[in-house]
Amino acid sequence: ASADPMARGATVYGQSCAPCHQATGAGIPGVFPPLAGSDYLLADPERAVAIVLHGLSGPVTVNGVQYASVMPPMPLEDADVAAVLTYTLRSWGN
């Protein structure tokens, strides 16, 4: 595993997050919310940790758009959770 959290986070993101949230963090309109420029993500980084660990279901509003998809809990080690959120919170202008 890389000692650089951004490099490690990019790898974890590519494997675990990009299939839904896309490599660009833009999500899929109406299906999976964006992480790039996401008011929901940026408002509460601790909530982001909980979502990665425990998943999220039910309606959520991101940048004024409602999404009702399901995100399963991600089976990641603590260091990978920290790395992927570091990457996400520091990428795409976040």
TIMARMI-487068 format. One record per residue: x, y, z of N, C-alpha, C, O in turn; residue in one letter. Coordinates in Angstrom, 1 decimal, decimal comma. Layout:
// residues N
[[X; Y; Z]; [X; Y; Z]; [X; Y; Z]; [X; Y; Z]; 'A']
...
END
This chain:
// residues 94
[[0,8; -1,2; 0,0]; [0,0; 0,0; 0,0]; [0,9; 1,2; 0,0]; [1,9; 1,3; 0,7]; 'A']
[[0,5; 2,2; -0,7]; [1,2; 3,5; -0,8]; [1,2; 4,3; 0,5]; [0,1; 4,3; 1,1]; 'S']
[[2,3; 4,9; 0,8]; [2,3; 5,8; 2,0]; [1,7; 7,1; 1,7]; [1,3; 7,8; 2,6]; 'A']
[[1,5; 7,4; 0,4]; [0,9; 8,7; 0,0]; [-0,6; 8,5; 0,0]; [-1,1; 7,8; -0,8]; 'D']
[[-1,3; 9,2; 0,9]; [-2,8; 9,0; 1,0]; [-3,5; 9,4; -0,3]; [-4,5; 8,8; -0,6]; 'P']
[[-3,0; 10,4; -1,1]; [-3,7; 10,7; -2,3]; [-3,5; 9,6; -3,3]; [-4,5; 9,3; -4,0]; 'M']
[[-2,3; 9,0; -3,4]; [-2,1; 7,9; -4,4]; [-2,9; 6,7; -4,0]; [-3,6; 6,1; -4,8]; 'A']
[[-2,9; 6,4; -2,7]; [-3,7; 5,2; -2,2]; [-5,2; 5,5; -2,4]; [-5,9; 4,6; -2,8]; 'R']
[[-5,6; 6,7; -2,0]; [-7,0; 7,1; -2,2]; [-7,5; 7,0; -3,6]; [-8,6; 6,6; -3,9]; 'G']
[[-6,6; 7,4; -4,6]; [-6,9; 7,3; -6,0]; [-7,2; 5,9; -6,4]; [-8,1; 5,6; -7,2]; 'A']
[[-6,3; 5,0; -5,9]; [-6,4; 3,6; -6,2]; [-7,7; 3,0; -5,7]; [-8,5; 2,3; -6,4]; 'T']
[[-8,0; 3,3; -4,4]; [-9,2; 2,8; -3,7]; [-10,5; 3,4; -4,5]; [-11,4; 2,7; -4,7]; 'V']
[[-10,4; 4,7; -4,8]; [-11,5; 5,3; -5,5]; [-11,8; 4,6; -6,8]; [-12,9; 4,3; -7,1]; 'Y']
[[-10,7; 4,4; -7,5]; [-10,9; 3,7; -8,8]; [-11,5; 2,4; -8,7]; [-12,3; 1,9; -9,6]; 'G']
[[-11,2; 1,6; -7,7]; [-11,7; 0,3; -7,5]; [-13,1; 0,2; -6,9]; [-13,9; -0,6; -7,3]; 'Q']
[[-13,4; 1,1; -5,9]; [-14,6; 1,0; -5,1]; [-15,6; 2,0; -5,4]; [-16,8; 1,8; -5,2]; 'S']
[[-15,2; 3,2; -5,9]; [-16,2; 4,3; -6,0]; [-16,5; 4,7; -7,5]; [-17,6; 5,1; -7,8]; 'C']
[[-15,5; 4,7; -8,3]; [-15,6; 5,2; -9,7]; [-16,7; 4,5; -10,5]; [-17,4; 5,1; -11,3]; 'A']
[[-17,0; 3,2; -10,2]; [-18,1; 2,5; -11,0]; [-19,4; 3,3; -10,9]; [-20,2; 3,3; -11,9]; 'P']
[[-19,7; 3,9; -9,8]; [-21,0; 4,6; -9,6]; [-20,7; 6,1; -9,7]; [-21,5; 6,8; -10,4]; 'C']
[[-19,7; 6,6; -9,0]; [-19,5; 8,1; -9,0]; [-18,6; 8,6; -10,1]; [-18,4; 9,8; -10,2]; 'H']
[[-18,1; 7,7; -11,0]; [-17,4; 8,0; -12,2]; [-16,0; 8,5; -11,8]; [-15,7; 9,0; -10,7]; 'Q']
[[-15,0; 8,3; -12,7]; [-13,6; 8,7; -12,5]; [-13,5; 10,2; -12,3]; [-12,6; 10,6; -11,6]; 'A']
[[-14,4; 11,0; -12,8]; [-14,4; 12,4; -12,7]; [-15,1; 12,9; -11,4]; [-15,0; 14,1; -11,1]; 'T']
[[-15,7; 12,0; -10,7]; [-16,5; 12,4; -9,5]; [-17,8; 13,1; -9,9]; [-18,5; 13,5; -9,0]; 'G']
[[-18,2; 13,1; -11,1]; [-19,4; 13,7; -11,6]; [-20,7; 12,9; -11,3]; [-21,8; 13,4; -11,4]; 'A']
[[-20,5; 11,6; -10,9]; [-21,7; 10,8; -10,7]; [-22,4; 10,5; -12,0]; [-21,9; 10,7; -13,1]; 'G']
[[-23,6; 10,0; -11,9]; [-24,5; 9,7; -13,1]; [-25,8; 10,4; -12,8]; [-26,5; 10,1; -11,9]; 'I']
[[-26,1; 11,5; -13,6]; [-27,2; 12,3; -13,3]; [-28,5; 11,5; -13,1]; [-28,9; 10,7; -13,8]; 'P']
[[-29,2; 11,8; -12,0]; [-30,4; 11,2; -11,6]; [-30,3; 9,8; -11,0]; [-31,3; 9,3; -10,5]; 'G']
[[-29,1; 9,3; -11,0]; [-28,8; 7,9; -10,5]; [-27,9; 7,9; -9,3]; [-28,3; 7,5; -8,2]; 'V']
[[-26,7; 8,4; -9,5]; [-25,6; 8,4; -8,5]; [-25,1; 9,8; -8,3]; [-24,7; 10,4; -9,4]; 'F']
[[-25,2; 10,4; -7,2]; [-24,8; 11,8; -7,0]; [-23,3; 12,1; -7,2]; [-22,5; 11,2; -7,1]; 'P']
[[-23,0; 13,4; -7,6]; [-21,7; 13,7; -7,8]; [-20,9; 13,9; -6,5]; [-21,5; 14,2; -5,4]; 'P']
[[-19,6; 13,6; -6,5]; [-18,8; 13,9; -5,4]; [-18,0; 15,2; -5,6]; [-17,6; 15,9; -4,7]; 'L']
[[-17,8; 15,5; -6,9]; [-17,1; 16,7; -7,3]; [-18,0; 17,9; -7,0]; [-19,2; 17,9; -7,5]; 'A']
[[-17,6; 18,8; -6,2]; [-18,4; 20,0; -5,9]; [-19,7; 19,7; -5,2]; [-20,6; 20,5; -5,2]; 'G']
[[-19,7; 18,6; -4,5]; [-20,9; 18,2; -3,8]; [-21,1; 18,9; -2,5]; [-20,3; 18,8; -1,5]; 'S']
[[-22,2; 19,7; -2,4]; [-22,5; 20,4; -1,2]; [-22,7; 19,4; 0,0]; [-22,4; 19,7; 1,1]; 'D']
[[-23,3; 18,3; -0,3]; [-23,6; 17,3; 0,7]; [-22,3; 16,7; 1,3]; [-22,2; 16,5; 2,5]; 'Y']
[[-21,4; 16,3; 0,4]; [-20,1; 15,8; 0,9]; [-19,3; 16,8; 1,7]; [-18,8; 16,5; 2,8]; 'L']
[[-19,2; 18,0; 1,1]; [-18,4; 19,0; 1,8]; [-18,9; 19,5; 3,1]; [-18,2; 20,1; 3,9]; 'L']
[[-20,2; 19,4; 3,3]; [-20,9; 20,0; 4,5]; [-20,5; 19,2; 5,7]; [-20,5; 19,8; 6,8]; 'A']
[[-20,1; 17,9; 5,6]; [-19,9; 17,1; 6,8]; [-19,0; 15,9; 6,5]; [-19,5; 14,8; 6,2]; 'D']
[[-17,7; 16,1; 6,6]; [-16,8; 15,0; 6,3]; [-17,0; 13,8; 7,3]; [-16,7; 12,7; 6,9]; 'P']
[[-17,4; 14,1; 8,5]; [-17,6; 12,9; 9,4]; [-18,8; 12,1; 8,9]; [-18,8; 10,9; 9,1]; 'E']
[[-19,8; 12,7; 8,4]; [-20,9; 12,0; 7,8]; [-20,4; 11,2; 6,6]; [-20,9; 10,1; 6,4]; 'R']
[[-19,5; 11,7; 5,8]; [-18,9; 11,0; 4,7]; [-18,3; 9,7; 5,2]; [-18,4; 8,7; 4,5]; 'A']
[[-17,6; 9,8; 6,3]; [-16,9; 8,5; 6,8]; [-18,0; 7,5; 7,2]; [-17,9; 6,3; 6,8]; 'V']
[[-19,1; 8,0; 7,8]; [-20,2; 7,1; 8,2]; [-20,8; 6,4; 7,0]; [-21,2; 5,3; 7,0]; 'A']
[[-21,0; 7,2; 5,9]; [-21,6; 6,7; 4,7]; [-20,7; 5,6; 4,1]; [-21,2; 4,6; 3,6]; 'I']
[[-19,4; 5,9; 4,0]; [-18,5; 4,8; 3,4]; [-18,5; 3,6; 4,3]; [-18,6; 2,5; 3,7]; 'V']
[[-18,5; 3,7; 5,6]; [-18,5; 2,6; 6,5]; [-19,8; 1,8; 6,5]; [-19,9; 0,6; 6,6]; 'L']
[[-21,0; 2,6; 6,5]; [-22,3; 2,0; 6,8]; [-23,2; 2,0; 5,6]; [-24,3; 1,4; 5,7]; 'H']
[[-22,8; 2,7; 4,6]; [-23,7; 2,8; 3,4]; [-24,8; 3,9; 3,6]; [-24,8; 4,6; 4,6]; 'G']
[[-25,6; 4,1; 2,6]; [-26,6; 5,1; 2,6]; [-27,8; 4,6; 1,7]; [-27,5; 4,2; 0,6]; 'L']
[[-29,0; 4,7; 2,2]; [-30,1; 4,4; 1,4]; [-31,2; 5,5; 1,7]; [-31,2; 6,1; 2,7]; 'S']
[[-32,1; 5,6; 0,7]; [-33,2; 6,6; 0,9]; [-32,8; 7,9; 0,2]; [-31,7; 8,0; -0,3]; 'G']
[[-33,7; 8,8; 0,2]; [-33,5; 10,1; -0,5]; [-32,4; 10,9; 0,1]; [-32,2; 11,0; 1,3]; 'P']
[[-31,6; 11,5; -0,8]; [-30,5; 12,5; -0,4]; [-30,5; 13,6; -1,4]; [-30,7; 13,3; -2,6]; 'V']
[[-30,3; 14,8; -1,0]; [-30,3; 15,9; -1,9]; [-28,9; 16,4; -2,0]; [-28,3; 16,8; -1,0]; 'T']
[[-28,3; 16,4; -3,3]; [-27,0; 16,9; -3,5]; [-27,1; 18,0; -4,6]; [-27,6; 17,8; -5,7]; 'V']
[[-26,5; 19,1; -4,2]; [-26,5; 20,3; -5,1]; [-27,9; 20,6; -5,7]; [-28,1; 20,9; -6,8]; 'N']
[[-28,9; 20,4; -4,8]; [-30,3; 20,7; -5,2]; [-31,0; 19,6; -6,0]; [-32,2; 19,8; -6,3]; 'G']
[[-30,4; 18,5; -6,2]; [-31,0; 17,4; -6,9]; [-31,2; 16,2; -6,0]; [-30,3; 15,9; -5,3]; 'V']
[[-32,4; 15,6; -6,0]; [-32,7; 14,5; -5,1]; [-32,3; 13,2; -5,8]; [-32,5; 13,0; -7,0]; 'Q']
[[-31,6; 12,3; -5,0]; [-31,2; 11,0; -5,5]; [-31,8; 10,0; -4,5]; [-31,9; 10,3; -3,3]; 'Y']
[[-32,2; 8,8; -5,0]; [-32,8; 7,8; -4,2]; [-32,2; 6,5; -4,4]; [-32,8; 5,4; -4,1]; 'A']
[[-30,9; 6,4; -4,8]; [-30,3; 5,2; -5,0]; [-29,7; 4,7; -3,6]; [-29,8; 5,3; -2,6]; 'S']
[[-29,1; 3,5; -3,7]; [-28,5; 2,9; -2,5]; [-27,0; 2,7; -2,7]; [-26,5; 2,3; -3,7]; 'V']
[[-26,3; 3,1; -1,6]; [-24,9; 2,9; -1,6]; [-24,6; 1,9; -0,5]; [-24,9; 2,1; 0,6]; 'M']
[[-24,0; 0,7; -0,9]; [-23,8; -0,3; 0,1]; [-22,6; 0,1; 1,0]; [-21,8; 1,0; 0,6]; 'P']
[[-22,4; -0,4; 2,2]; [-21,2; -0,2; 3,0]; [-20,0; -0,7; 2,2]; [-20,1; -1,7; 1,5]; 'P']
[[-18,9; 0,0; 2,3]; [-17,7; -0,4; 1,6]; [-16,8; -1,2; 2,5]; [-16,5; -0,7; 3,6]; 'M']
[[-16,5; -2,4; 2,1]; [-15,6; -3,3; 3,0]; [-14,2; -2,9; 2,9]; [-13,3; -3,6; 2,3]; 'P']
[[-13,8; -1,7; 3,5]; [-12,5; -1,2; 3,4]; [-11,8; -1,1; 4,8]; [-12,5; -1,0; 5,8]; 'L']
[[-10,5; -1,3; 4,8]; [-9,7; -1,1; 6,0]; [-9,8; 0,4; 6,4]; [-10,0; 1,3; 5,5]; 'E']
[[-9,6; 0,7; 7,7]; [-9,7; 2,1; 8,1]; [-8,7; 3,0; 7,3]; [-9,1; 4,1; 6,9]; 'D']
[[-7,5; 2,5; 7,0]; [-6,5; 3,4; 6,3]; [-7,0; 3,7; 4,9]; [-6,8; 4,7; 4,4]; 'A']
[[-7,8; 2,7; 4,3]; [-8,3; 2,9; 2,9]; [-9,5; 3,9; 3,0]; [-9,6; 4,7; 2,1]; 'D']
[[-10,3; 3,8; 4,0]; [-11,4; 4,8; 4,2]; [-10,8; 6,2; 4,3]; [-11,2; 7,1; 3,6]; 'V']
[[-9,8; 6,4; 5,1]; [-9,1; 7,7; 5,3]; [-8,5; 8,1; 4,0]; [-8,7; 9,3; 3,6]; 'A']
[[-7,9; 7,3; 3,3]; [-7,2; 7,6; 2,0]; [-8,2; 8,0; 0,9]; [-8,0; 9,0; 0,2]; 'A']
[[-9,3; 7,2; 0,8]; [-10,2; 7,5; -0,3]; [-11,0; 8,8; 0,0]; [-11,3; 9,6; -0,9]; 'V']
[[-11,3; 9,1; 1,3]; [-11,9; 10,4; 1,6]; [-11,0; 11,5; 1,5]; [-11,4; 12,6; 1,1]; 'L']
[[-9,7; 11,4; 1,8]; [-8,7; 12,4; 1,6]; [-8,7; 12,7; 0,1]; [-8,7; 13,9; -0,3]; 'T']
[[-8,6; 11,7; -0,7]; [-8,6; 11,9; -2,2]; [-9,8; 12,6; -2,7]; [-9,8; 13,5; -3,4]; 'Y']
[[-11,0; 12,1; -2,2]; [-12,3; 12,7; -2,7]; [-12,4; 14,2; -2,2]; [-12,9; 15,0; -3,0]; 'T']
[[-12,0; 14,5; -1,0]; [-12,2; 15,8; -0,5]; [-11,1; 16,8; -1,1]; [-11,3; 18,0; -0,9]; 'L']
[[-10,1; 16,3; -1,7]; [-9,1; 17,1; -2,3]; [-9,0; 17,1; -3,8]; [-8,1; 17,6; -4,4]; 'R']
[[-10,0; 16,4; -4,4]; [-10,0; 16,3; -5,9]; [-11,1; 17,1; -6,5]; [-12,1; 17,5; -5,8]; 'S']
[[-11,0; 17,3; -7,8]; [-12,1; 17,9; -8,6]; [-12,5; 19,3; -8,1]; [-13,7; 19,7; -8,2]; 'W']
[[-11,6; 20,0; -7,5]; [-11,9; 21,4; -7,0]; [-12,6; 21,4; -5,6]; [-13,0; 22,5; -5,1]; 'G']
[[-12,7; 20,2; -5,0]; [-13,3; 20,2; -3,6]; [-12,4; 20,9; -2,6]; [-12,7; 21,0; -1,5]; 'N']
END
